[in-house]
Amino acid sequence: MRRLFLLATLCCLATTATAWSAASRGGTVTMTVDLSAQKTGESARLWLPYPVSDRDQTVGDIRVSGDFASSGVYTDSVHGTPILYAEWPKDAASRKLTLAFSVTRQEIRLAKLPEREPKWNPADYAEYLKPTSLGPIDGEVKKLADRITKGKQTVLSKARAIYDWTVENMYRDPATRGCGLGDVCALLLKPGGKCTDISSTYIALCRAAGVPAREIFGLRLGKKAEEDITTWQHCWVEFFLPGAGWVPVDPADVRKAILVEKLEMTDPRVREYREYFWGGLDPYRFRLAIGRDLMLNPPQAGAPLNTFGYPYAEIGGQPLDFYDPKGFVYTIGYREK
């Protein structure tokens, strides 16, 4: 009965699943980009996160079309994130590209996580123990991580303590632009933001405590038969648990439920959400990219990319604002099977 209650209450979340009774969700996603209205007489370059199959999702029927001069699929050199790249010459009057694919995403519900910790080598996960430009792991972040995990000896107990602290001390701020920047030092002073902010804080605290962790950037799948999901980007977290592998958690969606449903922290529904998103994810999302401070492939002219959850483009070497899909024209649509 408790699980049925949780499934029913989740329909109140604005951009999450209407219900999670289905173990999978699938359909066709179509990304369309039109750079034709941008400055003429300059070359145009476009990078899109490129979906691939993994343990939890199946991607197929991939189609790329447009009037670009050249295109290709590459990966970044650090995280292996797949990238669709296209370019247009200076004299191009039209600059259009469409990426369409089918995706089926599975719900994730991990069984009881192992409390006994086998030997493991942190050096094998060094990339996910490092600071990022907006996610330091020393100074105040390290002090806070040490306080939160005081007396905790295992990766599991530290990761859970930080998860509980994040849920209890951060909040979702609807005024935040896009998914947020994930500026951890600013967030420790004002702990409100959206999914990248909440996830980044969790990750920085985990890394400061010696727990490998990483952001996962993706898109939510539509709730209806056909839907515009252009602004439905979402970020969640995985931490590495020795003996189990990468474990998904989503404190940001817990905070979103609290905001949308106007819940007090003591409400039994909050506990339901907290337990579900600890090792569990709904099937109404799919994965696109990981990594921060990214140099794309081929390399962009601009600075390293803070995140790669959105399309990225440059006109004459100048980046466009990917938070503005009206100025930087792109749409993402979903149609269920």
Secondary structure as the mmCIF struct_conf table of DSSP 4:
data_model
#
loop_
_struct_conf.conf_type_id
_struct_conf.id
_struct_conf.beg_label_comp_id
_struct_conf.beg_label_asym_id
_struct_conf.beg_label_seq_id
_struct_conf.end_label_comp_id
_struct_conf.end_label_asym_id
_struct_conf.end_label_seq_id
HELX_RH_AL_P HELX_RH_AL_P1 ARG A 2 THR A 9
HELX_RH_3T_P HELX_RH_3T_P1 LEU A 10 CYS A 12
BEND BEND1 LEU A 13 THR A 16
BEND BEND2 THR A 18 THR A 18
BEND BEND3 ALA A 22 ALA A 23
STRN STRN1 SER A 24 ASP A 34
TURN_TY1_P TURN_TY1_P1 SER A 36 ALA A 37
BEND BEND4 GLN A 38 GLN A 38
HELX_LH_PP_P HELX_LH_PP_P1 LYS A 39 LYS A 39
BEND BEND5 THR A 40 GLU A 42
STRN STRN2 ALA A 44 PRO A 49
STRN STRN3 ASP A 54 ASP A 54
TURN_TY1_P TURN_TY1_P2 ARG A 55 ASP A 56
STRN STRN4 GLN A 57 GLY A 66
BEND BEND6 ASP A 67 ASP A 67
BEND BEND7 ALA A 69 ALA A 69
STRN STRN5 SER A 70 THR A 75
TURN_TY1_P TURN_TY1_P3 SER A 77 HIS A 79
STRN STRN6 PRO A 82 TRP A 88
TURN_TY1_P TURN_TY1_P4 LYS A 90 ASP A 91
BEND BEND8 ALA A 93 ALA A 93
STRN STRN7 LYS A 96 GLN A 106
STRN STRN8 ILE A 108 ARG A 109
BEND BEND9 LYS A 112 LYS A 112
HELX_LH_PP_P HELX_LH_PP_P2 LEU A 113 PRO A 114
BEND BEND10 ARG A 116 ARG A 116
HELX_RH_3T_P HELX_RH_3T_P2 PRO A 122 TYR A 128
BEND BEND11 LEU A 129 LYS A 130
STRN STRN9 THR A 132 THR A 132
TURN_TY1_P TURN_TY1_P5 SER A 133 LEU A 134
STRN STRN10 GLY A 135 GLY A 135
BEND BEND12 ASP A 138 ASP A 138
HELX_RH_AL_P HELX_RH_AL_P2 GLY A 139 ILE A 148
TURN_TY1_P TURN_TY1_P6 THR A 149 GLY A 151
BEND BEND13 THR A 154 THR A 154
HELX_RH_AL_P HELX_RH_AL_P3 VAL A 155 ASN A 169
STRN STRN11 TYR A 171 ARG A 172
TURN_TY1_P TURN_TY1_P7 PRO A 174 ALA A 175
BEND BEND14 THR A 176 ARG A 177
TURN_TY1_P TURN_TY1_P8 GLY A 178 CYS A 179
HELX_RH_AL_P HELX_RH_AL_P4 VAL A 184 LEU A 189
BEND BEND15 LYS A 190 LYS A 190
STRN STRN12 GLY A 192 GLY A 193
HELX_RH_AL_P HELX_RH_AL_P5 CYS A 195 ALA A 208
TURN_TY1_P TURN_TY1_P9 ALA A 209 GLY A 210
STRN STRN13 ALA A 213 ARG A 220
HELX_LH_PP_P HELX_LH_PP_P3 LEU A 221 GLY A 222
BEND BEND16 LYS A 223 ALA A 225
STRN STRN14 GLU A 226 ASP A 228
TURN_TY1_P TURN_TY1_P10 THR A 230 THR A 231
STRN STRN15 GLN A 233 LEU A 241
TURN_TY1_P TURN_TY1_P11 PRO A 242 ALA A 244
STRN STRN16 GLY A 245 VAL A 249
HELX_RH_AL_P HELX_RH_AL_P6 PRO A 251 GLU A 261
TURN_TY1_P TURN_TY1_P12 LYS A 262 LYS A 262
TURN_TY1_P TURN_TY1_P13 MET A 265 THR A 266
BEND BEND17 ASP A 267 ASP A 267
HELX_RH_AL_P HELX_RH_AL_P7 PRO A 268 TYR A 276
TURN_TY1_P TURN_TY1_P14 PHE A 277 PHE A 277
STRN STRN17 TRP A 278 TRP A 278
BEND BEND18 GLY A 279 GLY A 279
STRN STRN18 GLY A 280 LEU A 281
BEND BEND19 PRO A 283 TYR A 284
STRN STRN19 ARG A 285 ILE A 290
BEND BEND20 ARG A 292 ASP A 293
STRN STRN20 LEU A 294 LEU A 294
BEND BEND21 ASN A 297 PRO A 298
HELX_LH_PP_P HELX_LH_PP_P4 PRO A 299 GLN A 300
BEND BEND22 ALA A 301 ALA A 303
HELX_LH_PP_P HELX_LH_PP_P5 PRO A 304 PRO A 304
STRN STRN21 LEU A 305 LEU A 305
BEND BEND23 ASN A 306 ASN A 306
BEND BEND24 GLY A 309 TYR A 310
STRN STRN22 TYR A 312 ILE A 315
TURN_TY1_P TURN_TY1_P15 GLY A 316 GLY A 317
STRN STRN23 GLN A 318 PRO A 319
HELX_LH_PP_P HELX_LH_PP_P6 LEU A 320 LEU A 320
TURN_TY1_P TURN_TY1_P16 PHE A 322 TYR A 323
TURN_TY1_P TURN_TY1_P17 PRO A 325 PHE A 328
STRN STRN24 VAL A 329 GLU A 336
#
